[in-house]
Amino acid sequence: MKNKKLYILAILAIAFSSCNKELDEVNINPNAPEIPVPDYLLTGTTKATVDAYWGVTNNMNSSLLFAQHWAKVQYTEEDRFIYSNSSFTSLWSTGYAQSIPGYNKIIELGDAQGNSVYRGVALVLRSWTFLLLTDAYGDIPYTQAGKIKQFITPVYDKQKDVYYGVLEDLKSALTALNLKSGNGIAGDIIYKGNTENWKKFANSLRLRIALRIADKDPAKAKQVIDEIKAEGGLYISANSENAKLDYDVSPQQNPVAASFETRNDYRISKTIVDRLTALGDARLPVYASKTEKEPQGYVGIPNGSTNSEASAIGLANSSKPGAYFLDPKAPAVILSYAEVLFDRAEAAARGFTTENAQDLYKQAITASYAQYGLTNLNSNIEAYLNSTAVQYDASNYKKSIGEQKWIALFGQGLEAWAEQRRLDYPQLKASVNTVLNGKIPVRFIYPGTEQSLNGQNYKNAVSSQGADLLTTKLWFDVF
């Protein structure tokens, strides 16, 4: 009897095992790879990150308004800085739920294949993602980020430590890119697998970070720049090497174009229209469209307008962004040749290098013009460079570089906003209609979900950094 029971149990166990196996086979998606493929993951993760960077929430509806590149002509609450703790979740959730875990997985898969280029590229993009996050929020999860199996509630690292850690990550990325082990990579929608350009991008990010920390730790900033030179490192050296994502037609169109297909909320800021007009700047018709209503011209909306004030100007009497930016295939620029030249000019002005700051400043403006197809033949750059208002002022390099860099970074809201905070030029003013007592936001507030899902670490960050407000200055923002 006992043996009979064991026999029945054995048959049931085998049947159950067989059933489980059949169910497992039924649940396999025949169209999905059993092992993640790094090239597909690289494409998808890169696009998700760039879309968040260039899209509505983090660019059009916030940082472009803070930098006074754009303004709102309808539903103007955001232009008056009326936000909630759910307003800034997009950059955070994309960064921590998609970008960083995705790049970490690409590193893992690349290592498993013995392909160091995947590791190098993913490290560069992950570094850029962390830079976006810390520039916007300040203290953020870094050392424990993207390691969900180990750290469900990651600690927040101080902004200084994030910058310094990312600088080391970029050096590791360069080591991996220099190894060039494996058979190259696929799925690269930034540089199409060109490792030399990835190395230039990595060094250009190092230069950007060096200047980000320069007011707080000039010795460290100079050390970084000296290291790049000692390594024989090169920077982005032509517009053809710009780090950018070229979009395509719908449904892969530029997020700006996608927004204007269904909405009509945004216009060019009066601040930048007035400035470009006063300078006789040939980039104005690139950055702005003429008004629909006669007499046609370039008319910006004042930032911070109330709904009734913006409505009084009207949709047809104000300028949309230029056709260049509304093109579905328009690129999202991550880091440009013009920015690198401005950075090199500033490094020279600070005494970090022996290059000629004035020459680099002029080259930077020329590169920005050329980025949009403007040359001396069709825009008279020489006259522009020699005009009194544009000439380089060595006694106030922050003003010269800050104002022209602000113009060159048009459309790159997060970077333009970061640099305006750091250099304090141009000196922007908040409308009397805004709700921050005459101040312009200097950070994103943390998503409200952090208070409930990562409460203690959120509290520690606020205790360390300061109140979780739009007006709390970050570590890098000294003046």
TORKE-644958 format. One record per residue (C-alpha): x, y, z; residue in three letters. Coordinates in Angstrom, 2 decimals. Example, Ala and Ser with C-alpha at 12.3 -4.5 7.8 and 13.67 -1.06 7.14 Angstrom:
2
+---------+---------+---------+-----+
|      xx |      yy |      zz |   r |
+---------+---------+---------+-----+
|   12.30 |   -4.50 |    7.80 | ALA |
|   13.67 |   -1.06 |    7.14 | SER |
+---------+---------+---------+-----+
END
This chain:
479
+---------+---------+---------+-----+
|      xx |      yy |      zz |   r |
+---------+---------+---------+-----+
|    0.00 |    0.00 |    0.00 | MET |
|    2.83 |    2.35 |    0.93 | LYS |
|    4.66 |    1.64 |   -2.37 | ASN |
|    1.41 |    2.23 |   -4.28 | LYS |
|    1.02 |    5.70 |   -2.69 | LYS |
|    4.62 |    6.62 |   -3.55 | LEU |
|    4.05 |    5.46 |   -7.11 | TYR |
|    0.93 |    7.67 |   -7.46 | ILE |
|    2.80 |   10.67 |   -5.99 | LEU |
|    5.66 |   10.14 |   -8.44 | ALA |
|    3.26 |   10.07 |  -11.40 | ILE |
|    1.58 |   13.27 |  -10.17 | LEU |
|    4.96 |   14.99 |   -9.73 | ALA |
|    6.03 |   14.06 |  -13.27 | ILE |
|    2.66 |   15.20 |  -14.66 | ALA |
|    2.90 |   18.51 |  -12.77 | PHE |
|    6.46 |   19.07 |  -14.01 | SER |
|    5.39 |   18.32 |  -17.57 | SER |
|    2.44 |   20.67 |  -17.24 | CYS |
|    4.69 |   23.46 |  -15.95 | ASN |
|    7.09 |   22.93 |  -18.83 | LYS |
|    4.24 |   23.14 |  -21.34 | GLU |
|    2.91 |   26.30 |  -19.68 | LEU |
|    6.37 |   27.86 |  -19.73 | ASP |
|    6.64 |   27.12 |  -23.45 | GLU |
|    3.19 |   28.62 |  -24.07 | VAL |
|    4.20 |   31.79 |  -22.21 | ASN |
|    7.32 |   32.37 |  -24.31 | ILE |
|    6.91 |   35.30 |  -26.70 | ASN |
|    8.21 |   33.98 |  -30.06 | PRO |
|    8.87 |   37.54 |  -31.23 | ASN |
|   11.06 |   38.53 |  -28.28 | ALA |
|   14.72 |   37.54 |  -27.80 | PRO |
|   15.30 |   35.29 |  -24.80 | GLU |
|   18.50 |   37.22 |  -24.06 | ILE |
|   18.38 |   41.04 |  -24.31 | PRO |
|   20.27 |   42.35 |  -27.35 | VAL |
|   22.49 |   45.35 |  -26.60 | PRO |
|   21.98 |   47.10 |  -29.94 | ASP |
|   18.18 |   47.26 |  -29.61 | TYR |
|   18.51 |   48.27 |  -25.97 | LEU |
|   21.00 |   51.02 |  -26.90 | LEU |
|   18.65 |   52.48 |  -29.50 | THR |
|   15.59 |   52.40 |  -27.25 | GLY |
|   17.32 |   53.73 |  -24.14 | THR |
|   19.06 |   56.53 |  -26.02 | THR |
|   15.84 |   57.68 |  -27.65 | LYS |
|   13.91 |   57.58 |  -24.37 | ALA |
|   16.56 |   59.73 |  -22.70 | THR |
|   16.79 |   62.26 |  -25.53 | VAL |
|   13.00 |   62.47 |  -25.82 | ASP |
|   12.79 |   63.38 |  -22.12 | ALA |
|   15.60 |   65.92 |  -22.51 | TYR |
|   14.10 |   67.61 |  -25.59 | TRP |
|   10.40 |   67.10 |  -24.86 | GLY |
|    7.54 |   69.02 |  -23.28 | VAL |
|    7.95 |   68.60 |  -19.51 | THR |
|   11.68 |   69.18 |  -19.05 | ASN |
|   12.32 |   71.52 |  -21.95 | ASN |
|    9.31 |   73.34 |  -23.39 | MET |
|    7.24 |   73.63 |  -20.21 | ASN |
|   10.02 |   74.48 |  -17.78 | SER |
|   13.70 |   75.09 |  -18.59 | SER |
|   13.08 |   76.94 |  -21.88 | LEU |
|   10.75 |   79.23 |  -19.94 | LEU |
|   13.27 |   79.72 |  -17.11 | PHE |
|   16.00 |   80.56 |  -19.64 | ALA |
|   13.56 |   82.91 |  -21.42 | GLN |
|   14.07 |   81.31 |  -24.80 | HIS |
|   10.38 |   80.43 |  -25.03 | TRP |
|    7.21 |   81.76 |  -23.43 | ALA |
|    3.63 |   80.57 |  -23.15 | LYS |
|    0.79 |   82.15 |  -25.09 | VAL |
|   -1.92 |   79.88 |  -23.64 | GLN |
|   -2.26 |   78.20 |  -20.22 | TYR |
|    0.52 |   80.39 |  -18.87 | THR |
|    0.66 |   79.00 |  -15.33 | GLU |
|    4.06 |   77.36 |  -15.83 | GLU |
|    5.48 |   80.61 |  -17.20 | ASP |
|    4.44 |   82.16 |  -13.89 | ARG |
|    6.19 |   79.30 |  -12.03 | PHE |
|    3.00 |   77.70 |  -10.76 | ILE |
|    4.05 |   74.07 |  -10.32 | TYR |
|    3.21 |   71.14 |   -8.06 | SER |
|    5.34 |   68.29 |   -6.71 | ASN |
|    4.16 |   66.18 |   -9.65 | SER |
|    5.33 |   68.70 |  -12.27 | SER |
|    8.90 |   67.46 |  -12.49 | PHE |
|    8.51 |   63.68 |  -12.45 | THR |
|    9.40 |   63.10 |  -16.12 | SER |
|   13.17 |   63.63 |  -15.99 | LEU |
|   13.42 |   61.70 |  -12.71 | TRP |
|   11.26 |   58.75 |  -13.77 | SER |
|   12.84 |   58.45 |  -17.22 | THR |
|   16.32 |   58.69 |  -15.75 | GLY |
|   15.84 |   56.18 |  -12.96 | TYR |
|   13.31 |   53.78 |  -14.50 | ALA |
|   14.61 |   53.64 |  -18.08 | GLN |
|   17.89 |   55.38 |  -18.81 | SER |
|   20.21 |   54.34 |  -15.99 | ILE |
|   18.98 |   50.72 |  -15.73 | PRO |
|   19.12 |   50.48 |  -19.53 | GLY |
|   22.68 |   51.73 |  -19.76 | TYR |
|   23.70 |   49.46 |  -16.87 | ASN |
|   22.26 |   46.47 |  -18.75 | LYS |
|   24.10 |   47.46 |  -21.93 | ILE |
|   27.34 |   47.54 |  -19.95 | ILE |
|   26.57 |   44.08 |  -18.57 | GLU |
|   25.72 |   42.63 |  -21.99 | LEU |
|   28.73 |   44.25 |  -23.62 | GLY |
|   31.03 |   42.78 |  -20.98 | ASP |
|   29.45 |   39.36 |  -21.50 | ALA |
|   30.21 |   39.62 |  -25.22 | GLN |
|   33.73 |   40.91 |  -24.61 | GLY |
|   32.75 |   44.16 |  -26.35 | ASN |
|   34.25 |   47.16 |  -24.59 | SER |
|   32.70 |   49.71 |  -26.96 | VAL |
|   29.20 |   49.00 |  -25.64 | TYR |
|   30.54 |   49.63 |  -22.14 | ARG |
|   32.21 |   52.88 |  -23.20 | GLY |
|   29.21 |   54.26 |  -25.06 | VAL |
|   26.77 |   53.31 |  -22.29 | ALA |
|   29.01 |   54.93 |  -19.66 | LEU |
|   29.12 |   58.18 |  -21.64 | VAL |
|   25.34 |   58.27 |  -22.00 | LEU |
|   24.78 |   57.28 |  -18.39 | ARG |
|   27.15 |   60.07 |  -17.32 | SER |
|   25.18 |   62.57 |  -19.38 | TRP |
|   21.95 |   61.34 |  -17.77 | THR |
|   23.33 |   61.79 |  -14.26 | PHE |
|   24.53 |   65.25 |  -15.27 | LEU |
|   21.02 |   66.22 |  -16.42 | LEU |
|   19.56 |   64.95 |  -13.15 | LEU |
|   21.97 |   66.64 |  -10.78 | THR |
|   21.97 |   69.93 |  -12.71 | ASP |
|   18.20 |   70.02 |  -12.33 | ALA |
|   17.56 |   68.58 |   -8.84 | TYR |
|   20.89 |   68.85 |   -6.99 | GLY |
|   21.54 |   65.93 |   -4.64 | ASP |
|   20.35 |   62.71 |   -6.31 | ILE |
|   20.76 |   58.94 |   -6.07 | PRO |
|   24.02 |   58.08 |   -7.83 | TYR |
|   26.15 |   55.38 |   -6.23 | THR |
|   23.11 |   53.15 |   -5.53 | GLN |
|   21.05 |   54.17 |   -8.57 | ALA |
|   19.82 |   51.57 |  -11.02 | GLY |
|   20.65 |   48.65 |   -8.71 | LYS |
|   17.10 |   47.72 |   -7.77 | ILE |
|   17.98 |   44.21 |   -6.54 | LYS |
|   20.38 |   45.70 |   -4.01 | GLN |
|   18.90 |   49.10 |   -3.22 | PHE |
|   15.15 |   49.57 |   -3.33 | ILE |
|   15.47 |   52.94 |   -1.59 | THR |
|   18.75 |   54.43 |   -2.83 | PRO |
|   20.54 |   57.12 |   -0.85 | VAL |
|   20.99 |   60.58 |   -2.32 | TYR |
|   24.59 |   61.59 |   -3.06 | ASP |
|   25.69 |   65.20 |   -2.67 | LYS |
|   25.90 |   67.11 |   -5.93 | GLN |
|   29.65 |   67.57 |   -5.55 | LYS |
|   30.12 |   63.81 |   -5.24 | ASP |
|   27.91 |   63.17 |   -8.27 | VAL |
|   29.99 |   65.51 |  -10.43 | TYR |
|   33.25 |   63.99 |   -9.22 | TYR |
|   31.93 |   60.46 |   -9.65 | GLY |
|   30.72 |   61.14 |  -13.18 | VAL |
|   34.15 |   62.54 |  -14.07 | LEU |
|   35.65 |   59.20 |  -13.04 | GLU |
|   32.97 |   57.33 |  -15.00 | ASP |
|   33.91 |   59.28 |  -18.11 | LEU |
|   37.56 |   58.32 |  -17.67 | LYS |
|   36.44 |   54.68 |  -17.42 | SER |
|   34.40 |   55.16 |  -20.57 | ALA |
|   37.46 |   56.42 |  -22.43 | LEU |
|   39.46 |   53.41 |  -21.27 | THR |
|   36.77 |   51.10 |  -22.63 | ALA |
|   36.52 |   53.01 |  -25.91 | LEU |
|   40.28 |   52.89 |  -26.36 | ASN |
|   40.30 |   49.10 |  -25.91 | LEU |
|   37.97 |   48.63 |  -28.88 | LYS |
|   37.50 |   44.96 |  -28.04 | SER |
|   34.75 |   43.09 |  -29.88 | GLY |
|   33.36 |   43.62 |  -33.36 | ASN |
|   32.06 |   47.17 |  -33.05 | GLY |
|   28.52 |   48.06 |  -32.05 | ILE |
|   25.10 |   48.46 |  -33.61 | ALA |
|   22.08 |   50.47 |  -32.49 | GLY |
|   24.07 |   53.68 |  -32.02 | ASP |
|   21.75 |   56.50 |  -33.13 | ILE |
|   24.13 |   59.29 |  -32.05 | ILE |
|   27.44 |   58.53 |  -33.79 | TYR |
|   26.68 |   55.36 |  -35.81 | LYS |
|   29.44 |   53.45 |  -34.02 | GLY |
|   32.21 |   56.04 |  -34.54 | ASN |
|   34.34 |   55.51 |  -31.43 | THR |
|   36.56 |   58.52 |  -32.11 | GLU |
|   33.54 |   60.81 |  -31.91 | ASN |
|   32.38 |   59.10 |  -28.72 | TRP |
|   35.78 |   59.83 |  -27.17 | LYS |
|   35.49 |   63.48 |  -28.19 | LYS |
|   32.00 |   63.61 |  -26.71 | PHE |
|   33.29 |   62.11 |  -23.44 | ALA |
|   36.08 |   64.69 |  -23.17 | ASN |
|   33.68 |   67.50 |  -24.04 | SER |
|   31.41 |   66.38 |  -21.19 | LEU |
|   34.43 |   66.38 |  -18.87 | ARG |
|   35.14 |   69.96 |  -19.94 | LEU |
|   31.49 |   70.93 |  -19.34 | ARG |
|   31.60 |   69.46 |  -15.83 | ILE |
|   34.97 |   71.08 |  -15.08 | ALA |
|   33.46 |   74.49 |  -15.73 | LEU |
|   30.25 |   73.59 |  -13.87 | ARG |
|   32.34 |   73.18 |  -10.71 | ILE |
|   34.84 |   75.95 |  -11.47 | ALA |
|   33.36 |   78.60 |   -9.16 | ASP |
|   33.18 |   76.11 |   -6.30 | LYS |
|   36.42 |   74.17 |   -6.82 | ASP |
|   38.70 |   75.87 |   -9.37 | PRO |
|   41.64 |   73.63 |   -8.52 | ALA |
|   39.67 |   70.51 |   -9.37 | LYS |
|   38.35 |   72.14 |  -12.55 | ALA |
|   41.88 |   72.92 |  -13.72 | LYS |
|   43.03 |   69.42 |  -12.80 | GLN |
|   40.37 |   67.88 |  -15.02 | VAL |
|   41.34 |   70.06 |  -17.98 | ILE |
|   45.04 |   69.34 |  -17.41 | ASP |
|   44.29 |   65.60 |  -17.34 | GLU |
|   42.48 |   65.76 |  -20.66 | ILE |
|   45.44 |   67.56 |  -22.22 | LYS |
|   47.97 |   65.13 |  -20.70 | ALA |
|   46.00 |   62.19 |  -22.08 | GLU |
|   46.11 |   63.71 |  -25.54 | GLY |
|   42.35 |   63.88 |  -25.42 | GLY |
|   40.44 |   65.66 |  -28.18 | LEU |
|   37.20 |   67.61 |  -28.00 | TYR |
|   34.36 |   67.90 |  -30.48 | ILE |
|   36.06 |   69.93 |  -33.22 | SER |
|   33.44 |   70.48 |  -35.94 | ALA |
|   29.67 |   70.78 |  -36.28 | ASN |
|   29.72 |   67.43 |  -38.04 | SER |
|   30.81 |   65.93 |  -34.71 | GLU |
|   28.02 |   67.47 |  -32.61 | ASN |
|   26.44 |   65.00 |  -30.21 | ALA |
|   22.84 |   64.94 |  -31.41 | LYS |
|   19.91 |   62.72 |  -32.26 | LEU |
|   18.47 |   63.23 |  -35.74 | ASP |
|   14.75 |   62.57 |  -35.67 | TYR |
|   12.58 |   61.29 |  -38.52 | ASP |
|    9.00 |   61.62 |  -39.73 | VAL |
|    6.04 |   60.64 |  -37.55 | SER |
|    5.92 |   58.67 |  -35.30 | PRO |
|    9.66 |   59.19 |  -34.75 | GLN |
|    9.50 |   62.96 |  -35.06 | GLN |
|   11.13 |   65.63 |  -32.96 | ASN |
|    9.14 |   66.16 |  -29.70 | PRO |
|    8.84 |   69.88 |  -30.48 | VAL |
|    7.27 |   69.13 |  -33.85 | ALA |
|    5.02 |   66.52 |  -32.25 | ALA |
|    3.74 |   69.04 |  -29.71 | SER |
|    2.92 |   71.67 |  -32.33 | PHE |
|    0.97 |   69.11 |  -34.35 | GLU |
|   -1.73 |   69.05 |  -31.68 | THR |
|   -1.16 |   72.12 |  -29.48 | ARG |
|   -0.39 |   75.81 |  -29.87 | ASN |
|    0.75 |   76.84 |  -26.38 | ASP |
|    4.26 |   78.14 |  -27.00 | TYR |
|    5.90 |   81.17 |  -28.58 | ARG |
|    9.36 |   82.70 |  -28.66 | ILE |
|   10.21 |   84.80 |  -25.61 | SER |
|   10.24 |   88.57 |  -26.01 | LYS |
|   13.55 |   88.54 |  -24.12 | THR |
|   15.49 |   86.71 |  -26.81 | ILE |
|   13.63 |   88.33 |  -29.73 | VAL |
|   14.49 |   91.78 |  -28.40 | ASP |
|   18.10 |   90.81 |  -27.80 | ARG |
|   18.64 |   89.29 |  -31.24 | LEU |
|   16.93 |   92.25 |  -32.87 | THR |
|   19.11 |   94.75 |  -31.01 | ALA |
|   22.26 |   92.87 |  -32.03 | LEU |
|   21.21 |   92.43 |  -35.65 | GLY |
|   21.72 |   88.72 |  -35.10 | ASP |
|   21.18 |   86.57 |  -38.21 | ALA |
|   19.95 |   83.66 |  -36.08 | ARG |
|   16.63 |   85.42 |  -35.38 | LEU |
|   14.82 |   84.06 |  -38.50 | PRO |
|   16.17 |   80.60 |  -37.66 | VAL |
|   15.00 |   80.69 |  -34.07 | TYR |
|   11.65 |   82.40 |  -34.71 | ALA |
|    8.89 |   82.39 |  -37.31 | SER |
|    7.28 |   85.59 |  -38.51 | LYS |
|    3.82 |   86.38 |  -37.21 | THR |
|    0.89 |   85.07 |  -39.21 | GLU |
|   -0.90 |   88.40 |  -39.17 | LYS |
|    0.23 |   91.43 |  -41.18 | GLU |
|    2.44 |   93.30 |  -40.83 | PRO |
|    4.54 |   90.19 |  -40.42 | GLN |
|    7.48 |   90.42 |  -38.09 | GLY |
|    9.17 |   88.78 |  -35.12 | TYR |
|    7.15 |   89.28 |  -31.95 | VAL |
|    7.92 |   87.53 |  -28.68 | GLY |
|    5.59 |   86.95 |  -25.75 | ILE |
|    6.81 |   88.44 |  -22.43 | PRO |
|    7.62 |   85.67 |  -19.99 | ASN |
|    5.25 |   85.49 |  -17.06 | GLY |
|    2.27 |   86.91 |  -18.90 | SER |
|   -1.14 |   86.19 |  -17.47 | THR |
|   -3.55 |   84.30 |  -19.68 | ASN |
|   -5.41 |   87.52 |  -20.46 | SER |
|   -2.20 |   89.42 |  -21.26 | GLU |
|   -0.97 |   86.68 |  -23.60 | ALA |
|   -4.42 |   86.43 |  -25.20 | SER |
|   -4.42 |   90.17 |  -25.86 | ALA |
|   -1.27 |   89.77 |  -27.96 | ILE |
|   -2.81 |   86.78 |  -29.67 | GLY |
|   -1.75 |   83.65 |  -31.50 | LEU |
|   -1.53 |   85.30 |  -34.92 | ALA |
|    0.40 |   88.31 |  -33.64 | ASN |
|    3.21 |   86.36 |  -31.93 | SER |
|    6.07 |   84.25 |  -33.24 | SER |
|    6.25 |   80.50 |  -33.05 | LYS |
|    9.69 |   78.83 |  -32.99 | PRO |
|   11.39 |   78.87 |  -36.37 | GLY |
|   10.67 |   76.34 |  -39.10 | ALA |
|   14.04 |   74.73 |  -38.36 | TYR |
|   12.85 |   73.68 |  -34.89 | PHE |
|    9.35 |   72.70 |  -36.02 | LEU |
|   10.69 |   70.30 |  -38.65 | ASP |
|    9.86 |   66.70 |  -37.62 | PRO |
|   13.45 |   65.72 |  -38.54 | LYS |
|   15.10 |   68.54 |  -36.58 | ALA |
|   17.91 |   67.24 |  -34.35 | PRO |
|   17.97 |   67.29 |  -30.57 | ALA |
|   21.41 |   68.69 |  -29.78 | VAL |
|   23.11 |   67.27 |  -26.70 | ILE |
|   26.51 |   68.98 |  -26.97 | LEU |
|   27.70 |   71.18 |  -29.83 | SER |
|   30.98 |   72.38 |  -31.26 | TYR |
|   29.96 |   75.95 |  -30.40 | ALA |
|   29.51 |   75.01 |  -26.73 | GLU |
|   32.94 |   73.37 |  -26.64 | VAL |
|   34.54 |   76.52 |  -28.07 | LEU |
|   32.77 |   78.71 |  -25.50 | PHE |
|   33.96 |   76.32 |  -22.78 | ASP |
|   37.53 |   76.46 |  -24.05 | ARG |
|   37.30 |   80.28 |  -24.16 | ALA |
|   36.16 |   80.34 |  -20.55 | GLU |
|   38.87 |   77.91 |  -19.47 | ALA |
|   41.43 |   80.23 |  -21.03 | ALA |
|   39.85 |   83.32 |  -19.44 | ALA |
|   40.05 |   81.64 |  -16.03 | ARG |
|   43.74 |   80.88 |  -16.56 | GLY |
|   43.19 |   77.11 |  -16.76 | PHE |
|   44.83 |   76.97 |  -20.20 | THR |
|   47.11 |   79.15 |  -22.32 | THR |
|   44.72 |   79.34 |  -25.28 | GLU |
|   43.47 |   82.69 |  -26.59 | ASN |
|   40.05 |   83.34 |  -25.02 | ALA |
|   39.05 |   86.07 |  -27.49 | GLN |
|   39.86 |   83.97 |  -30.56 | ASP |
|   37.94 |   81.00 |  -29.17 | LEU |
|   34.98 |   83.25 |  -28.32 | TYR |
|   34.81 |   84.45 |  -31.93 | LYS |
|   35.17 |   80.90 |  -33.21 | GLN |
|   32.31 |   79.83 |  -30.95 | ALA |
|   29.91 |   82.42 |  -32.38 | ILE |
|   31.00 |   81.53 |  -35.91 | THR |
|   30.40 |   77.83 |  -35.18 | ALA |
|   26.93 |   78.61 |  -33.83 | SER |
|   26.11 |   80.50 |  -37.03 | TYR |
|   27.47 |   77.65 |  -39.14 | ALA |
|   25.37 |   75.14 |  -37.19 | GLN |
|   22.36 |   76.71 |  -38.88 | TYR |
|   23.94 |   77.17 |  -42.28 | GLY |
|   24.84 |   80.83 |  -41.73 | LEU |
|   28.16 |   81.95 |  -43.21 | THR |
|   29.88 |   85.26 |  -43.83 | ASN |
|   28.38 |   85.24 |  -47.32 | LEU |
|   24.78 |   85.21 |  -46.13 | ASN |
|   24.96 |   86.72 |  -42.65 | SER |
|   27.96 |   89.10 |  -42.43 | ASN |
|   29.50 |   87.44 |  -39.39 | ILE |
|   32.58 |   89.66 |  -39.44 | GLU |
|   30.53 |   92.81 |  -38.92 | ALA |
|   28.59 |   91.09 |  -36.16 | TYR |
|   31.74 |   89.96 |  -34.34 | LEU |
|   33.23 |   93.44 |  -34.54 | ASN |
|   30.13 |   95.25 |  -33.30 | SER |
|   30.52 |   96.96 |  -29.94 | THR |
|   27.81 |   94.89 |  -28.24 | ALA |
|   29.35 |   91.58 |  -29.32 | VAL |
|   33.08 |   92.25 |  -28.95 | GLN |
|   34.78 |   90.15 |  -26.29 | TYR |
|   35.33 |   91.91 |  -22.96 | ASP |
|   38.26 |   90.33 |  -21.14 | ALA |
|   37.43 |   92.31 |  -17.99 | SER |
|   34.03 |   90.60 |  -17.78 | ASN |
|   34.38 |   87.29 |  -19.60 | TYR |
|   31.33 |   85.87 |  -17.86 | LYS |
|   29.13 |   88.52 |  -19.45 | LYS |
|   30.57 |   88.15 |  -22.95 | SER |
|   30.58 |   84.36 |  -22.92 | ILE |
|   27.38 |   84.04 |  -20.91 | GLY |
|   25.27 |   86.20 |  -23.20 | GLU |
|   26.52 |   84.67 |  -26.43 | GLN |
|   26.42 |   81.13 |  -25.07 | LYS |
|   22.80 |   81.70 |  -24.01 | TRP |
|   21.98 |   82.61 |  -27.61 | ILE |
|   23.90 |   79.64 |  -29.01 | ALA |
|   22.15 |   77.19 |  -26.67 | LEU |
|   18.70 |   78.16 |  -27.95 | PHE |
|   16.37 |   75.16 |  -27.77 | GLY |
|   18.60 |   73.28 |  -25.31 | GLN |
|   16.55 |   74.36 |  -22.33 | GLY |
|   18.19 |   72.33 |  -19.57 | LEU |
|   21.73 |   73.31 |  -20.59 | GLU |
|   20.89 |   76.95 |  -21.29 | ALA |
|   19.21 |   77.22 |  -17.89 | TRP |
|   22.17 |   75.55 |  -16.13 | ALA |
|   24.68 |   77.90 |  -17.75 | GLU |
|   22.61 |   81.01 |  -17.07 | GLN |
|   22.49 |   80.03 |  -13.40 | ARG |
|   26.22 |   79.39 |  -13.33 | ARG |
|   27.46 |   82.43 |  -15.26 | LEU |
|   24.64 |   84.76 |  -14.16 | ASP |
|   24.40 |   86.18 |  -17.68 | TYR |
|   22.28 |   87.30 |  -19.30 | PRO |
|   20.72 |   88.90 |  -16.26 | GLN |
|   17.11 |   87.81 |  -16.61 | LEU |
|   14.20 |   89.33 |  -14.73 | LYS |
|   11.05 |   87.63 |  -13.53 | ALA |
|    7.65 |   89.11 |  -14.34 | SER |
|    5.63 |   90.75 |  -11.59 | VAL |
|    3.01 |   88.09 |  -12.33 | ASN |
|    5.25 |   85.25 |  -11.16 | THR |
|    4.81 |   83.66 |   -7.74 | VAL |
|    8.40 |   83.45 |   -6.45 | LEU |
|    8.81 |   87.01 |   -5.18 | ASN |
|   10.74 |   88.20 |   -8.22 | GLY |
|   12.95 |   85.12 |   -8.46 | LYS |
|   13.40 |   82.67 |  -11.34 | ILE |
|   13.55 |   78.94 |  -10.49 | PRO |
|   17.07 |   77.63 |   -9.87 | VAL |
|   16.19 |   73.94 |   -9.55 | ARG |
|   13.48 |   71.35 |  -10.13 | PHE |
|   11.65 |   70.18 |   -7.02 | ILE |
|   11.80 |   66.46 |   -6.28 | TYR |
|    8.87 |   64.32 |   -7.45 | PRO |
|    6.26 |   63.94 |   -4.73 | GLY |
|    6.54 |   60.16 |   -4.98 | THR |
|   10.01 |   60.35 |   -3.43 | GLU |
|    8.47 |   61.46 |   -0.15 | GLN |
|    6.32 |   58.33 |    0.03 | SER |
|    8.56 |   55.74 |   -1.65 | LEU |
|   12.00 |   56.87 |   -0.46 | ASN |
|   11.01 |   59.04 |    2.46 | GLY |
|   14.02 |   58.89 |    4.77 | GLN |
|   16.58 |   59.45 |    2.03 | ASN |
|   14.45 |   62.29 |    0.66 | TYR |
|   14.42 |   63.89 |    4.11 | LYS |
|   18.19 |   63.46 |    4.42 | ASN |
|   18.71 |   65.18 |    1.06 | ALA |
|   16.48 |   68.12 |    2.00 | VAL |
|   18.24 |   68.43 |    5.35 | SER |
|   21.61 |   68.53 |    3.58 | SER |
|   20.78 |   70.63 |    0.53 | GLN |
|   18.04 |   72.93 |    1.78 | GLY |
|   14.30 |   73.20 |    1.40 | ALA |
|   12.73 |   71.37 |   -1.54 | ASP |
|   11.81 |   74.61 |   -3.30 | LEU |
|   12.29 |   76.04 |   -6.78 | LEU |
|   14.39 |   78.82 |   -5.23 | THR |
|   16.93 |   76.74 |   -3.27 | THR |
|   20.34 |   77.20 |   -4.89 | LYS |
|   22.38 |   74.14 |   -5.76 | LEU |
|   26.00 |   73.45 |   -4.81 | TRP |
|   27.47 |   74.56 |   -8.15 | PHE |
|   25.45 |   77.81 |   -8.25 | ASP |
|   27.71 |   80.05 |   -6.19 | VAL |
|   26.76 |   83.62 |   -7.10 | PHE |
+---------+---------+---------+-----+
END
